[in-house]
């Protein structure tokens, strides 16, 4: 289920006959008029997804305005598609693009078509004012070569069933969407940087998960819901519980791994700068920070002004300034500044972005 190159669902290692193309033969584009049947065919062949998931995705999560394509020989051979994602950064809610699928026809791979399509998407999103994009990669190094960098870290642990752990639980159904919404909100409330969801999104998540033959449980205490678990063929995709040892009392989860964000060290979600001006407008500055900060990004010099922990302005400058890479910049702004020694080390707040979705 983990094929190339869906952001969170893996890499197909099967050898394929590659059709060589030259760059003048192709073009990346964005259009509301697409051959959706061909796109679904490409999606299923790239990701080994079944009929239910493919149908559900393109009926409920896909929007052509959030999709970019590359054509060759009269057909779509590479595609990038996203969906809007609501994040809360230190109390400020913003919407950013989340890349949910990056697919290339097996006969056209290893020729830079995915990179070309991604760059087209980034260029257009920049003009539209998106500060950054996020994705969950099948392979972090692949996307690191495309100027993405890790902004969320997790730990993983395996469930070992223990009959002496008496966990009360029941099957989760679509009628539990309000409960799941409440439990999720309670779990992420203490975090400074989180993915926020409403009940509509939770209902869609549950519908997709159960329809795709996923397992789901509500954890109880005196018949009162205190947590939930979503598990599929890849393992536990979400474990929202007050105590992770409760999972060891659910026999159906024996041997499956779950992840959690507390003190995370393993790479998880990645992000990339799209529009540097918009990035600094929405950035989480440390309380009380004031000053002027010069830097060079993408061969342009900038001057950033901050007053009492709030953004004032960012302007291009003629003064040569210290260079900062795209990878360093996105990590610095999104909570990982302690990794670097740059002009912004003490400017932005530290955090670990909490995101459970992979696609």
SULRA-V297548 format. One record per backbone hydrogen bond with DSSP energy under -1.0 kcal/mol. CO is the residue of the C=O (numbers start at 0). NH is the residue of the N-H. If there is no record, write none. Layout:
co=CO nh=NH
co=CO nh=NH
This chain:
co=1 nh=10
co=21 nh=24
co=22 nh=25
co=26 nh=70
co=28 nh=68
co=33 nh=35
co=34 nh=38
co=35 nh=39
co=36 nh=40
co=37 nh=41
co=38 nh=42
co=39 nh=43
co=40 nh=44
co=41 nh=45
co=42 nh=46
co=43 nh=47
co=49 nh=53
co=50 nh=54
co=51 nh=55
co=52 nh=56
co=53 nh=57
co=54 nh=58
co=55 nh=59
co=56 nh=60
co=56 nh=61
co=62 nh=65
co=63 nh=66
co=65 nh=81
co=67 nh=79
co=68 nh=28
co=69 nh=76
co=69 nh=77
co=71 nh=74
co=74 nh=71
co=76 nh=104
co=77 nh=69
co=78 nh=102
co=79 nh=67
co=80 nh=99
co=80 nh=100
co=82 nh=97
co=84 nh=95
co=85 nh=195
co=86 nh=93
co=87 nh=193
co=88 nh=91
co=91 nh=88
co=93 nh=86
co=95 nh=84
co=96 nh=133
co=97 nh=82
co=100 nh=80
co=102 nh=78
co=104 nh=107
co=106 nh=18
co=111 nh=115
co=112 nh=116
co=113 nh=117
co=114 nh=118
co=115 nh=119
co=116 nh=120
co=117 nh=121
co=118 nh=122
co=119 nh=123
co=120 nh=124
co=121 nh=125
co=122 nh=126
co=123 nh=127
co=124 nh=129
co=125 nh=128
co=130 nh=273
co=132 nh=271
co=133 nh=98
co=134 nh=269
co=138 nh=142
co=139 nh=143
co=140 nh=144
co=142 nh=145
co=142 nh=147
co=143 nh=146
co=148 nh=270
co=150 nh=352
co=151 nh=267
co=153 nh=264
co=153 nh=265
co=154 nh=259
co=156 nh=257
co=158 nh=254
co=161 nh=164
co=164 nh=166
co=167 nh=219
co=169 nh=217
co=172 nh=175
co=173 nh=176
co=175 nh=179
co=176 nh=180
co=177 nh=181
co=178 nh=182
co=179 nh=183
co=180 nh=184
co=181 nh=185
co=182 nh=186
co=183 nh=187
co=184 nh=188
co=187 nh=190
co=191 nh=89
co=192 nh=353
co=193 nh=87
co=197 nh=201
co=198 nh=202
co=199 nh=203
co=200 nh=204
co=201 nh=205
co=202 nh=206
co=203 nh=207
co=204 nh=208
co=205 nh=209
co=206 nh=210
co=207 nh=211
co=208 nh=213
co=209 nh=212
co=214 nh=230
co=215 nh=171
co=216 nh=228
co=217 nh=169
co=218 nh=225
co=218 nh=226
co=220 nh=223
co=223 nh=220
co=226 nh=218
co=227 nh=239
co=228 nh=216
co=229 nh=236
co=229 nh=237
co=230 nh=214
co=231 nh=234
co=234 nh=231
co=237 nh=229
co=239 nh=227
co=242 nh=245
co=243 nh=246
co=244 nh=247
co=245 nh=248
co=246 nh=249
co=247 nh=161
co=249 nh=252
co=250 nh=253
co=252 nh=255
co=255 nh=158
co=256 nh=235
co=257 nh=156
co=259 nh=154
co=260 nh=263
co=265 nh=153
co=268 nh=150
co=268 nh=151
co=269 nh=134
co=270 nh=148
co=271 nh=132
co=274 nh=278
co=275 nh=279
co=276 nh=280
co=277 nh=281
co=282 nh=284
co=283 nh=348
co=285 nh=288
co=288 nh=308
co=290 nh=305
co=292 nh=303
co=294 nh=301
co=295 nh=323
co=296 nh=299
co=299 nh=296
co=300 nh=316
co=301 nh=294
co=302 nh=314
co=303 nh=292
co=304 nh=311
co=304 nh=312
co=305 nh=290
co=306 nh=309
co=309 nh=306
co=312 nh=304
co=314 nh=302
co=321 nh=295
co=324 nh=328
co=325 nh=329
co=326 nh=330
co=327 nh=331
co=328 nh=332
co=329 nh=333
co=330 nh=335
co=334 nh=350
co=335 nh=338
co=336 nh=339
co=341 nh=344
co=343 nh=346
co=343 nh=347
co=346 nh=285
co=353 nh=194
